[in-house]
Amino acid sequence: MAGAGRAVFVAIVALWLGGAPASNVARAQGPAPSDLAQPGADGLAELRRPILSPPEYSTLRAAWSEVQSDLGRKAWAEAAGRLQHLVAIRGDLGLRDLYPMSAALLYAAREASAEGATDAAGALVAAAVTLSPHLPAARFEEAVQAFQDAPLGLGAQLRALRGGFERLPEDPAAATAFAGNALSALALTLTGLLIAFGLAMALRYASLAVGDLRRALFGTVDRLQATVLLTSVLAAPFLAGFGLLGAAAVWLVVAAAYLKVTERVVAALLLLAVAALPWLTGRLVASAELPGVAATVLHRCNHSLCAPEDRRHLATWAAGDRLGYEASFTLALVEKRARGMHASDAADPRPHAVRAATLQRSPQALLLLGNIEYLDALSLCEAVKGDDAQATEAYDKHLRAALALWDEALEAAPRFLPALYNAAIARRQLGAEGEADKLLSAAMQADAPHVNHWNKEIAQDANLSRCRSARLANRHLMDAPLPAATLRTARLTPQPAEAAVILPVGGVLAGNLDGQAVLAGGLAAALWVALAWLLRGSVGVSVACQACGATAGPRQRVDVRGGALCEACIKADIQRGLVDAKEQWFREQRLRVQASRRARLPRLVTWVLPGFGHLLKGAPLRGVAYLVLVFGSLMVGLGLHTIFHDPHAPLAGGGARLTLFGGLAVIAWLVALIDAHTGKEAA
């Protein structure tokens, strides 16, 4: 049950904060290479451009053009049917994923679904998942398709969502979009809650504040004048350019002395949370800048296709200091793959690999150097097959050099799977069967499915004997791309400084407040709300009579357990035995009518603003919960929190999330209405 609970939680979090419809604010991706298909506003039209100009991609280019033709004429089944050929070519290239192809298939799936071809859409999404098994966008789209096929089939939806969520750390662009949208949703939620809560508290205690204001001015103003004066004070922060955010903080400061304990705690927590908005928006800026030109390009070239423009970026960065290791390693990996495809103009990957290993002697860099030595050995295979003794000696020398590098990588990381597998292959080719079997057994123990998937013919010893097949060089050995943690921290510039508060319609919400003002103001307001409870006794503020709801001044009331009684109610209680029953009955009826009228406004408000009515009648926890559930669900369902976009996900928003979260909003709205009409009256 605990595992199921965690799965549901992960799914809800992923749906709540994950990639959403497109936004014009920012996109979490690096410079789009000119010859790689990248999703854009034109959808499939843009994805049908000529792609894959590097020579080593010629076979893939030919196969993909056929799929593009099928997509262009909406022959969805034929396009999905060419999947296995693309998977085979991906293996020949030594790639884990084919991001551009999967992105195109996801776009095509949305188009097919819009035309009612749900089976074809599902097949296209499944093809995208197979082509790029590590792509979060494909898994999330799989969940969307599962929801459209069977809205109540939660099992398939949760599995797909969990798969996408687990792959987010492996994709800097998707993880950045996810984190940026999560921070955006949090910032909007906190801002909206503070404004709603501050307004509710100002309205709830306005009558008491007006009475105390008249008393502070020694009765020189009447109630109307005091109301106008208080309204001016409450509106002044917004008119002064502090926005609704600053005004809400002032509203809570004014109402602080009147708040009940629960309201005080909620107010202090909201103010402290809003004080953290500069930090949150600073992280948003970091999310926008992090993958802009570095992390996304590095990730793309490590795991998928690498365009000429990407390679030019890498060459520039490799010559510098900040990304010297990451760019040199990636260039060497790309060139090693090209050489493994026997591309005619493939550059020598060794200089870049040596520089990467010099800058950081990591297991990945050592493995790559060993793989390059192995390619040098394979280049001698034709002579080895011709019984050339000199070539055979050179072949063995390269294999032993590769083994030395892989063994060094295993000393640093004993369970490093690619080094275990590659060392087993090389030792078998050198005739050391016993050592090879031990290493292969260790590799199988570390990750048997991956080993079997990498080389499906391992049982027949294909690719493991000397020069068995030099043609498919990228299928011989496992590569190890840069770890996701290394890619996420790849920056061309230092961590950006904290930013000002960045919110939609910022002139209305934040006004001209900067980050320091929000931080200082939020902390000061939270401190005042906490201290006002201690000072209220010495200052002497009015409270609402628990019997009739009228204002009970500090000198005209009697404090009783749970509240206070005003002067009129005290006199009525004293005279209870002196007045006739009819007069007493009329008074009690009048009090009931007044209480009913006081409860009418919160109930009516709940029809328009679920949760706000609960705040007005003194139920802060339920009010905040309903506000978050209803308006949070609507915000996520409509994608109002989205400021970043996963570059591989379809830009057009689907109806699955809107349906799900719209349904949650409606249910929460109905519950709030029922609760408002059946709950106990406010104290």
C-alpha positions as CSV (number, residue, x, y, z in Angstrom):
1,M,0.0,0.0,0.0
2,A,2.9,2.4,0.8
3,G,4.3,1.8,-2.7
4,A,0.9,2.5,-4.3
5,G,0.6,5.6,-2.2
6,R,4.0,6.8,-3.4
7,A,3.1,6.1,-7.0
8,V,-0.1,8.1,-6.8
9,F,1.8,10.9,-5.1
10,V,4.4,11.0,-7.8
11,A,1.7,10.9,-10.5
12,I,-0.2,13.8,-9.0
13,V,3.0,15.8,-8.6
14,A,4.0,15.1,-12.2
15,L,0.6,16.0,-13.5
16,W,0.4,19.1,-11.3
17,L,3.7,20.6,-12.2
18,G,4.9,18.9,-15.3
19,G,5.2,20.1,-18.9
20,A,2.2,22.1,-20.0
21,P,0.9,23.9,-23.0
22,A,3.3,26.3,-24.7
23,S,4.2,29.7,-23.3
24,N,5.5,32.8,-25.0
25,V,7.6,33.7,-21.9
26,A,10.5,31.3,-22.2
27,R,11.5,27.9,-23.4
28,A,14.0,25.7,-21.6
29,Q,16.2,24.7,-24.4
30,G,19.5,25.6,-26.0
31,P,20.2,27.0,-29.4
32,A,18.2,24.9,-31.9
33,P,20.5,23.4,-34.4
34,S,19.7,24.5,-38.0
35,D,19.5,21.0,-39.4
36,L,17.9,19.1,-36.5
37,A,14.1,18.8,-36.3
38,Q,13.0,20.8,-33.2
39,P,9.3,21.2,-32.3
40,G,8.1,24.7,-33.0
41,A,5.0,26.7,-33.6
42,D,4.5,25.2,-37.0
43,G,4.4,21.7,-35.6
44,L,4.8,18.9,-38.2
45,A,5.5,21.4,-41.0
46,E,8.8,22.4,-39.2
47,L,9.6,18.8,-38.4
48,R,9.5,17.8,-42.1
49,R,12.5,20.0,-43.0
50,P,15.6,18.2,-44.3
51,I,17.7,17.1,-41.3
52,L,20.8,15.1,-40.4
53,S,23.5,16.5,-42.6
54,P,26.5,14.9,-41.0
55,P,27.8,12.0,-43.2
56,E,27.6,9.3,-40.5
57,Y,23.8,10.0,-40.4
58,S,23.3,9.2,-44.1
59,T,21.6,5.8,-43.5
60,L,19.3,7.3,-40.8
61,R,18.6,10.3,-43.1
62,A,17.3,8.0,-45.9
63,A,15.2,5.9,-43.5
64,W,13.8,8.9,-41.7
65,S,12.8,10.6,-45.0
66,E,10.4,7.7,-45.7
67,V,8.9,8.1,-42.2
68,Q,8.5,11.9,-42.9
69,S,6.7,11.1,-46.2
70,D,4.3,8.8,-44.3
71,L,3.7,11.5,-41.7
72,G,3.1,14.1,-44.4
73,R,0.4,12.1,-46.1
74,K,-1.0,11.0,-42.6
75,A,-0.2,7.4,-43.2
76,W,0.2,6.9,-39.4
77,A,0.3,3.0,-39.5
78,E,3.0,2.9,-42.2
79,A,5.1,5.5,-40.2
80,A,4.9,3.4,-37.0
81,G,5.7,0.3,-39.0
82,R,9.1,1.5,-39.9
83,L,10.1,1.6,-36.3
84,Q,12.3,-1.5,-36.1
85,H,14.5,-0.2,-39.0
86,L,15.1,3.0,-37.2
87,V,15.9,1.2,-33.9
88,A,18.5,-0.9,-35.8
89,I,20.1,2.2,-37.2
90,R,20.1,3.8,-33.8
91,G,22.1,0.8,-32.6
92,D,24.5,1.1,-35.5
93,L,25.1,4.8,-34.5
94,G,25.7,3.9,-30.9
95,L,23.0,6.2,-29.7
96,R,20.6,5.8,-26.7
97,D,17.8,8.0,-28.1
98,L,16.6,9.7,-31.3
99,Y,15.0,12.8,-29.8
100,P,14.0,14.6,-33.0
101,M,12.3,11.6,-34.4
102,S,10.4,10.9,-31.2
103,A,9.4,14.6,-31.0
104,A,8.0,14.4,-34.6
105,L,6.1,11.2,-33.7
106,L,4.6,12.9,-30.7
107,Y,3.4,15.8,-32.8
108,A,2.0,13.3,-35.3
109,A,0.2,11.4,-32.5
110,R,-1.5,14.7,-31.4
111,E,-2.6,15.3,-35.0
112,A,-3.9,11.7,-35.4
113,S,-5.7,11.9,-32.1
114,A,-7.4,15.2,-33.1
115,E,-8.6,13.5,-36.3
116,G,-10.1,10.6,-34.3
117,A,-7.4,8.0,-35.1
118,T,-6.8,7.0,-31.5
119,D,-5.3,3.6,-32.3
120,A,-2.8,5.2,-34.7
121,A,-2.0,7.9,-32.1
122,G,-1.3,5.2,-29.5
123,A,1.0,3.4,-32.0
124,L,2.9,6.6,-32.7
125,V,3.4,7.4,-29.1
126,A,4.6,3.8,-28.5
127,A,7.0,4.3,-31.4
128,A,8.3,7.5,-29.8
129,V,8.9,5.7,-26.5
130,T,10.8,2.9,-28.3
131,L,13.0,5.3,-30.3
132,S,13.8,7.4,-27.2
133,P,13.3,5.2,-24.1
134,H,15.0,7.9,-21.9
135,L,12.8,10.8,-23.1
136,P,10.4,12.1,-20.4
137,A,8.1,13.8,-22.9
138,A,7.4,10.5,-24.6
139,R,6.4,8.9,-21.3
140,F,4.1,11.8,-20.3
141,E,2.5,11.7,-23.7
142,E,2.0,8.0,-23.2
143,A,0.0,8.9,-20.0
144,V,-2.1,11.4,-22.0
145,Q,-2.9,8.8,-24.6
146,A,-3.8,6.3,-21.8
147,F,-6.1,8.8,-20.2
148,Q,-7.9,9.5,-23.5
149,D,-8.3,5.8,-24.2
150,A,-9.5,4.9,-20.7
151,P,-10.1,7.8,-18.3
152,L,-10.6,5.4,-15.5
153,G,-7.7,3.1,-16.2
154,L,-5.4,4.6,-13.6
155,G,-2.9,1.7,-13.8
156,A,-1.5,2.5,-17.2
157,Q,-1.6,6.3,-16.6
158,L,0.3,6.0,-13.3
159,R,2.9,3.7,-14.8
160,A,3.5,6.1,-17.7
161,L,3.6,9.1,-15.4
162,R,6.0,7.4,-13.1
163,G,8.3,6.5,-16.0
164,G,8.4,10.1,-17.2
165,F,8.9,11.4,-13.7
166,E,11.8,9.0,-13.1
167,R,13.5,10.1,-16.4
168,L,13.3,13.8,-15.7
169,P,16.8,13.9,-14.0
170,E,18.3,12.4,-17.2
171,D,17.0,15.3,-19.4
172,P,18.2,18.8,-18.4
173,A,15.8,20.6,-20.7
174,A,12.8,18.6,-19.5
175,A,13.9,18.8,-15.8
176,T,14.5,22.5,-16.1
177,A,11.0,23.1,-17.7
178,F,9.5,20.9,-14.9
179,A,11.3,22.7,-12.1
180,G,10.6,26.2,-13.6
181,N,6.9,25.5,-14.0
182,A,6.8,24.1,-10.4
183,L,8.4,27.2,-9.1
184,S,6.1,29.4,-11.2
185,A,3.0,27.5,-9.8
186,L,4.3,27.9,-6.3
187,A,5.0,31.6,-6.7
188,L,1.5,32.2,-8.1
189,T,-0.1,30.1,-5.5
190,L,1.6,31.9,-2.6
191,T,0.9,35.3,-4.1
192,G,-2.8,34.5,-4.7
193,L,-3.2,33.0,-1.2
194,L,-1.7,36.0,0.5
195,I,-3.9,38.5,-1.4
196,A,-7.0,36.4,-0.8
197,F,-6.2,35.9,2.9
198,G,-5.2,39.5,3.5
199,L,-8.4,40.8,1.8
200,A,-10.6,38.4,3.8
201,M,-9.0,39.4,7.1
202,A,-9.4,43.1,6.3
203,L,-13.1,42.6,5.5
204,R,-13.7,40.3,8.4
205,Y,-12.3,42.7,11.0
206,A,-13.1,46.0,9.3
207,S,-16.0,46.8,11.6
208,L,-13.8,46.2,14.7
209,A,-11.0,48.3,13.2
210,V,-13.4,51.2,12.4
211,G,-14.6,51.2,16.0
212,D,-11.1,51.3,17.4
213,L,-10.1,54.0,14.9
214,R,-13.0,56.2,16.2
215,R,-11.9,55.5,19.8
216,A,-8.3,56.4,18.9
217,L,-9.4,59.7,17.5
218,F,-11.4,60.4,20.6
219,G,-14.7,60.2,18.8
220,T,-14.0,63.2,16.6
221,V,-15.2,61.3,13.5
222,D,-18.4,59.4,12.9
223,R,-18.5,55.8,11.6
224,L,-18.7,56.7,8.0
225,Q,-15.7,59.0,8.2
226,A,-13.7,56.3,10.0
227,T,-14.6,53.8,7.4
228,V,-13.4,56.1,4.6
229,L,-10.2,56.8,6.5
230,L,-9.5,53.0,7.1
231,T,-10.3,52.3,3.4
232,S,-7.8,54.9,2.4
233,V,-5.1,53.4,4.6
234,L,-5.7,49.9,3.1
235,A,-5.7,51.2,-0.5
236,A,-2.6,53.4,0.0
237,P,0.0,50.6,-0.6
238,F,-1.5,49.7,-3.9
239,L,-1.8,53.3,-5.0
240,A,1.8,53.9,-3.9
241,G,3.0,51.3,-6.4
242,F,3.5,48.3,-4.0
243,G,1.1,46.2,-5.9
244,L,-1.5,43.8,-4.4
245,L,1.3,41.8,-2.8
246,G,2.5,44.8,-0.7
247,A,-1.1,45.8,0.0
248,A,-2.0,42.4,1.2
249,A,0.9,42.5,3.7
250,V,-0.3,45.8,5.0
251,W,-3.9,44.4,5.3
252,L,-2.6,41.7,7.5
253,V,-0.5,44.1,9.6
254,V,-3.6,46.2,10.2
255,A,-5.7,43.2,11.1
256,A,-3.0,41.5,13.1
257,A,-4.3,42.5,16.5
258,Y,-7.7,41.0,15.8
259,L,-6.7,37.7,14.3
260,K,-7.5,34.4,16.1
261,V,-4.8,31.9,16.8
262,T,-5.3,29.8,13.7
263,E,-5.6,32.9,11.5
264,R,-2.4,34.3,13.0
265,V,-0.4,31.1,12.3
266,V,-1.7,31.0,8.7
267,A,-0.9,34.7,8.2
268,A,2.6,34.4,9.5
269,L,3.3,31.3,7.4
270,L,2.0,33.0,4.2
271,L,4.1,36.1,4.9
272,L,7.2,34.0,5.5
273,A,6.6,32.1,2.3
274,V,6.1,35.3,0.3
275,A,9.3,36.6,1.7
276,A,11.0,33.7,-0.1
277,L,9.6,34.9,-3.5
278,P,12.8,36.6,-4.5
279,W,14.6,33.3,-4.0
280,L,12.0,31.5,-6.0
281,T,12.1,33.9,-8.9
282,G,15.9,33.8,-8.7
283,R,15.7,30.1,-9.3
284,L,13.3,30.8,-12.3
285,V,16.0,33.0,-13.8
286,A,18.5,30.3,-13.2
287,S,16.2,27.8,-14.9
288,A,15.9,30.0,-17.9
289,E,19.7,30.6,-18.2
290,L,21.0,27.2,-17.2
291,P,20.3,25.2,-20.4
292,G,20.3,28.1,-22.7
293,V,23.5,27.2,-24.6
294,A,25.3,24.6,-22.6
295,A,23.5,21.8,-20.8
296,T,20.9,21.1,-23.6
297,V,23.5,20.9,-26.3
298,L,25.8,18.7,-24.2
299,H,23.0,16.4,-23.4
300,R,21.7,16.2,-26.9
301,C,25.1,15.3,-28.3
302,N,25.9,12.9,-25.5
303,H,22.6,10.9,-25.9
304,S,21.2,11.6,-29.3
305,L,22.0,13.3,-32.7
306,C,24.5,16.1,-32.8
307,A,24.2,18.7,-35.6
308,P,27.0,20.7,-37.2
309,E,25.9,23.8,-35.3
310,D,26.1,21.8,-32.0
311,R,29.6,20.7,-32.9
312,R,30.7,24.2,-33.5
313,H,29.4,25.2,-30.1
314,L,31.3,22.3,-28.6
315,A,34.5,23.2,-30.3
316,T,34.3,26.7,-29.0
317,W,33.6,25.6,-25.4
318,A,36.3,22.9,-25.5
319,A,38.9,25.6,-26.1
320,G,37.8,27.4,-22.9
321,D,38.1,26.7,-19.2
322,R,34.6,26.6,-17.8
323,L,33.3,23.8,-20.0
324,G,36.6,22.4,-21.2
325,Y,36.1,18.9,-19.8
326,E,32.4,18.5,-20.8
327,A,32.8,19.8,-24.3
328,S,36.1,17.9,-25.0
329,F,34.5,14.7,-23.8
330,T,31.4,15.2,-25.8
331,L,33.3,16.1,-29.0
332,A,35.4,12.9,-28.6
333,L,32.3,10.8,-28.1
334,V,30.6,12.2,-31.2
335,E,33.7,11.7,-33.3
336,K,34.2,8.2,-32.0
337,R,30.7,7.3,-33.0
338,A,31.2,8.8,-36.5
339,R,34.4,6.8,-36.8
340,G,32.6,3.7,-35.7
341,M,30.2,4.2,-38.7
342,H,33.3,4.4,-41.0
343,A,32.4,8.0,-42.0
344,S,34.8,9.1,-44.7
345,D,35.6,12.5,-43.1
346,A,35.4,11.4,-39.4
347,A,37.8,13.4,-37.3
348,D,40.2,11.7,-34.9
349,P,38.5,11.7,-31.5
350,R,41.7,11.0,-29.6
351,P,42.9,14.6,-29.0
352,H,39.6,15.6,-27.5
353,A,39.5,12.4,-25.4
354,V,43.0,13.0,-24.1
355,R,42.2,16.6,-23.2
356,A,39.1,15.5,-21.3
357,A,41.0,12.8,-19.4
358,T,43.7,15.3,-18.6
359,L,41.2,17.8,-17.2
360,Q,39.3,15.2,-15.2
361,R,40.4,11.5,-15.1
362,S,36.9,10.3,-14.7
363,P,35.7,6.7,-15.3
364,Q,33.8,8.0,-18.4
365,A,36.8,9.6,-19.9
366,L,39.0,6.5,-19.3
367,L,36.3,4.3,-20.8
368,L,36.1,6.6,-23.9
369,L,39.9,6.4,-24.4
370,G,39.7,2.7,-24.1
371,N,36.9,2.5,-26.7
372,I,39.0,4.6,-29.1
373,E,41.9,2.2,-28.6
374,Y,39.5,-0.6,-29.5
375,L,38.5,1.2,-32.7
376,D,42.2,1.4,-33.6
377,A,42.4,-2.4,-33.1
378,L,39.3,-2.9,-35.4
379,S,40.9,-0.9,-38.1
380,L,43.5,-3.6,-38.5
381,C,41.0,-6.5,-38.8
382,E,41.3,-6.9,-42.6
383,A,45.1,-7.5,-42.2
384,V,44.5,-9.7,-39.1
385,K,42.1,-11.9,-41.1
386,G,44.9,-12.1,-43.8
387,D,47.3,-13.6,-41.2
388,D,49.5,-10.5,-41.1
389,A,51.7,-11.0,-38.1
390,Q,52.6,-7.3,-37.7
391,A,49.0,-6.3,-37.8
392,T,48.0,-9.0,-35.3
393,E,50.7,-7.8,-32.9
394,A,49.5,-4.2,-33.3
395,Y,45.9,-5.4,-32.8
396,D,46.8,-7.1,-29.5
397,K,48.7,-4.0,-28.4
398,H,45.7,-1.8,-28.9
399,L,43.4,-4.2,-27.1
400,R,45.8,-4.4,-24.1
401,A,46.0,-0.6,-24.1
402,A,42.2,-0.5,-24.0
403,L,42.1,-3.0,-21.2
404,A,44.6,-1.0,-19.1
405,L,42.3,2.1,-19.4
406,W,39.1,0.1,-18.6
407,D,40.8,-1.5,-15.6
408,E,41.8,1.9,-14.4
409,A,38.2,3.0,-14.7
410,L,37.1,-0.1,-12.7
411,E,39.6,0.8,-10.0
412,A,37.8,4.1,-9.6
413,A,34.3,2.6,-10.0
414,P,34.2,-1.2,-9.5
415,R,30.6,-1.6,-10.6
416,F,31.0,0.6,-13.7
417,L,28.9,-1.5,-16.1
418,P,30.3,-0.3,-19.5
419,A,33.9,-1.0,-18.3
420,L,32.9,-4.5,-17.1
421,Y,31.3,-5.4,-20.3
422,N,33.9,-3.9,-22.6
423,A,36.8,-5.5,-20.6
424,A,35.0,-8.9,-20.9
425,I,34.8,-8.5,-24.7
426,A,38.5,-7.5,-25.1
427,R,39.8,-10.3,-22.8
428,R,37.8,-12.9,-24.8
429,Q,39.3,-11.7,-28.0
430,L,42.8,-12.0,-26.4
431,G,41.9,-15.6,-25.4
432,A,41.5,-15.0,-21.6
433,E,38.2,-16.8,-21.4
434,G,38.2,-17.3,-17.6
435,E,38.8,-13.6,-16.8
436,A,36.2,-12.6,-19.5
437,D,33.6,-14.9,-18.0
438,K,34.1,-13.4,-14.5
439,L,33.8,-9.8,-15.9
440,L,30.8,-10.7,-18.0
441,S,29.1,-12.4,-15.0
442,A,29.7,-9.2,-12.9
443,A,28.2,-7.1,-15.7
444,M,25.2,-9.4,-15.8
445,Q,24.8,-9.1,-12.0
446,A,25.0,-5.3,-12.3
447,D,22.3,-5.0,-15.0
448,A,21.4,-8.1,-16.9
449,P,18.5,-6.6,-18.9
450,H,20.8,-3.8,-20.2
451,V,23.6,-6.2,-21.1
452,N,21.1,-8.5,-23.0
453,H,19.5,-5.5,-24.7
454,W,22.9,-4.2,-25.7
455,N,23.9,-7.4,-27.4
456,K,21.1,-9.8,-28.1
457,E,23.4,-12.3,-29.7
458,I,25.6,-12.6,-26.6
459,A,24.7,-16.3,-26.2
460,Q,26.1,-17.1,-29.7
461,D,29.3,-15.2,-29.0
462,A,28.7,-12.9,-31.9
463,N,30.9,-9.7,-31.7
464,L,33.0,-11.4,-28.9
465,S,35.5,-13.2,-31.0
466,R,38.5,-11.6,-32.7
467,C,37.5,-9.4,-35.7
468,R,34.1,-11.2,-35.9
469,S,32.5,-8.1,-37.4
470,A,34.4,-4.9,-37.8
471,R,31.6,-3.3,-39.8
472,L,29.2,-2.5,-36.9
473,A,31.9,-1.0,-34.6
474,N,29.5,1.0,-32.4
475,R,27.7,-2.2,-31.5
476,H,30.8,-3.9,-30.0
477,L,31.2,-1.7,-27.0
478,M,29.1,0.2,-24.5
479,D,29.7,4.0,-24.3
480,A,29.2,6.0,-21.2
481,P,27.9,9.5,-21.8
482,L,28.4,12.3,-19.3
483,P,26.3,11.7,-16.1
484,A,23.1,13.8,-15.7
485,A,24.5,15.5,-12.7
486,T,27.5,16.8,-14.7
487,L,25.2,18.0,-17.5
488,R,22.8,19.8,-15.1
489,T,25.7,21.9,-13.6
490,A,27.2,22.8,-17.0
491,R,27.2,26.6,-17.2
492,L,28.8,29.2,-19.4
493,T,28.3,31.9,-16.9
494,P,28.3,31.8,-13.0
495,Q,25.1,31.3,-11.1
496,P,22.9,34.3,-11.6
497,A,22.2,36.6,-8.7
498,E,18.9,36.8,-7.0
499,A,16.3,38.5,-9.1
500,A,13.4,40.8,-8.5
501,V,10.0,39.3,-8.0
502,I,8.8,38.1,-11.4
503,L,5.1,37.4,-11.6
504,P,2.5,37.6,-14.4
505,V,1.0,41.1,-14.6
506,G,3.8,42.1,-12.3
507,G,2.6,45.8,-12.3
508,V,-0.6,44.7,-10.6
509,L,0.7,41.9,-8.3
510,A,4.2,43.2,-7.3
511,G,4.2,46.8,-8.4
512,N,7.6,48.4,-8.2
513,L,8.8,46.2,-5.3
514,D,12.3,44.7,-5.7
515,G,13.5,41.4,-4.2
516,Q,15.0,43.0,-1.1
517,A,11.8,44.9,-0.4
518,V,9.7,41.8,-0.6
519,L,12.1,39.9,1.6
520,A,12.4,42.6,4.3
521,G,8.7,43.5,4.1
522,G,7.6,39.8,4.4
523,L,9.8,39.1,7.4
524,A,8.8,42.3,9.1
525,A,5.1,41.7,8.6
526,A,5.4,38.1,9.8
527,L,7.2,39.3,12.9
528,W,4.5,41.9,13.6
529,V,1.7,39.4,13.2
530,A,3.4,37.2,15.7
531,L,4.0,40.0,18.2
532,A,0.6,41.7,17.8
533,W,-0.9,38.9,19.9
534,L,1.3,39.8,22.8
535,L,0.6,43.5,22.5
536,R,-3.1,43.3,22.0
537,G,-3.7,43.3,25.8
538,S,-1.8,46.4,26.4
539,V,-3.2,48.2,23.4
540,G,-6.8,47.2,24.0
541,V,-8.6,46.3,20.8
542,S,-12.3,45.6,20.2
543,V,-13.6,42.1,19.6
544,A,-16.9,40.7,18.2
545,C,-19.5,39.8,20.8
546,Q,-20.0,36.1,20.7
547,A,-23.7,36.4,21.3
548,C,-24.8,39.1,18.9
549,G,-21.8,39.8,16.7
550,A,-21.7,43.5,17.6
551,T,-18.5,45.4,18.4
552,A,-17.4,44.9,22.0
553,G,-15.0,47.7,23.1
554,P,-12.2,46.9,25.6
555,R,-14.1,48.9,28.4
556,Q,-17.6,47.9,27.5
557,R,-17.3,44.1,27.5
558,V,-16.8,41.1,29.7
559,D,-14.3,38.5,28.6
560,V,-15.7,35.0,28.9
561,R,-14.3,31.6,27.9
562,G,-14.2,31.4,24.1
563,G,-14.8,35.1,23.5
564,A,-16.5,38.2,25.0
565,L,-19.9,39.7,25.6
566,C,-20.8,43.3,24.7
567,E,-22.5,45.7,27.0
568,A,-26.0,45.2,25.5
569,C,-25.8,41.4,25.9
570,I,-24.6,41.7,29.5
571,K,-27.6,44.0,30.4
572,A,-29.9,41.6,28.6
573,D,-28.6,38.7,30.7
574,I,-29.0,40.7,33.9
575,Q,-32.5,41.7,33.0
576,R,-33.5,38.2,31.8
577,G,-35.6,37.5,34.9
578,L,-37.1,41.0,34.9
579,V,-38.6,41.1,31.3
580,D,-41.5,39.1,30.1
581,A,-41.0,35.9,28.0
582,K,-42.4,37.5,24.9
583,E,-39.9,40.3,24.8
584,Q,-37.0,37.9,25.5
585,W,-38.3,35.6,22.7
586,F,-38.3,38.6,20.2
587,R,-34.7,39.5,21.2
588,E,-33.5,35.9,20.6
589,Q,-35.3,35.8,17.3
590,R,-33.6,39.1,16.3
591,L,-30.2,37.7,17.2
592,R,-30.9,34.6,15.0
593,V,-31.8,36.8,12.1
594,Q,-28.7,38.9,12.5
595,A,-26.5,35.7,12.7
596,S,-28.2,34.4,9.5
597,R,-27.6,37.7,7.7
598,R,-23.9,37.6,8.8
599,A,-23.6,34.1,7.3
600,R,-25.3,34.9,4.1
601,L,-22.4,36.9,2.6
602,P,-19.8,34.2,3.0
603,R,-22.2,31.7,1.5
604,L,-22.9,33.8,-1.5
605,V,-19.2,34.6,-2.0
606,T,-18.4,30.9,-2.0
607,W,-20.4,30.5,-5.2
608,V,-17.9,32.8,-6.9
609,L,-14.7,32.3,-4.8
610,P,-14.7,28.9,-3.2
611,G,-12.8,29.1,0.1
612,F,-13.0,32.9,0.4
613,G,-16.3,32.6,2.2
614,H,-14.7,30.3,4.7
615,L,-12.0,32.8,5.4
616,L,-14.7,35.5,6.0
617,K,-16.5,33.3,8.5
618,G,-13.4,32.3,10.5
619,A,-12.4,28.9,9.0
620,P,-8.9,29.7,7.7
621,L,-7.6,26.2,7.2
622,R,-10.6,25.0,5.2
623,G,-10.6,28.3,3.3
624,V,-7.0,28.0,2.2
625,A,-7.5,24.3,1.3
626,Y,-10.4,25.1,-0.9
627,L,-8.7,28.0,-2.6
628,V,-5.6,25.8,-3.4
629,L,-7.7,22.9,-4.6
630,V,-10.1,24.9,-6.8
631,F,-7.9,27.6,-8.3
632,G,-4.7,25.5,-8.2
633,S,-6.4,22.8,-10.3
634,L,-7.8,25.4,-12.7
635,M,-4.4,27.1,-13.0
636,V,-2.7,23.8,-13.8
637,G,-5.4,22.5,-16.0
638,L,-5.3,25.7,-18.1
639,G,-1.5,25.9,-18.0
640,L,-1.5,29.4,-16.5
641,H,1.7,28.5,-14.5
642,T,3.6,27.4,-17.6
643,I,6.6,29.6,-18.5
644,F,9.0,26.9,-19.7
645,H,8.5,24.2,-22.3
646,D,10.1,20.9,-22.8
647,P,11.6,21.2,-26.4
648,H,10.6,17.6,-27.3
649,A,6.9,17.8,-26.1
650,P,4.1,18.9,-28.4
651,L,3.4,22.6,-28.0
652,A,-0.4,22.2,-28.3
653,G,-2.0,21.4,-25.0
654,G,-4.1,18.3,-24.9
655,G,-7.5,18.0,-23.2
656,A,-6.5,15.2,-20.8
657,R,-5.0,17.4,-18.1
658,L,-7.8,20.0,-18.4
659,T,-10.4,17.3,-18.1
660,L,-8.7,15.8,-15.1
661,F,-7.9,19.0,-13.2
662,G,-11.1,20.6,-14.3
663,G,-13.0,17.7,-12.8
664,L,-11.0,18.1,-9.5
665,A,-11.8,21.8,-9.4
666,V,-15.5,21.2,-9.9
667,I,-15.6,18.5,-7.2
668,A,-13.7,20.8,-4.8
669,W,-16.0,23.6,-5.7
670,L,-19.1,21.6,-4.8
671,V,-17.6,20.4,-1.6
672,A,-16.8,24.0,-0.6
673,L,-20.4,25.0,-1.4
674,I,-21.8,22.2,0.7
675,D,-19.5,23.0,3.5
676,A,-20.3,26.7,3.4
677,H,-24.0,26.0,3.6
678,T,-23.9,23.3,6.3
679,G,-20.9,24.3,8.4
680,K,-21.1,26.0,11.8
681,E,-21.4,29.7,12.0
682,A,-18.3,31.7,12.6
683,A,-17.4,32.6,16.2
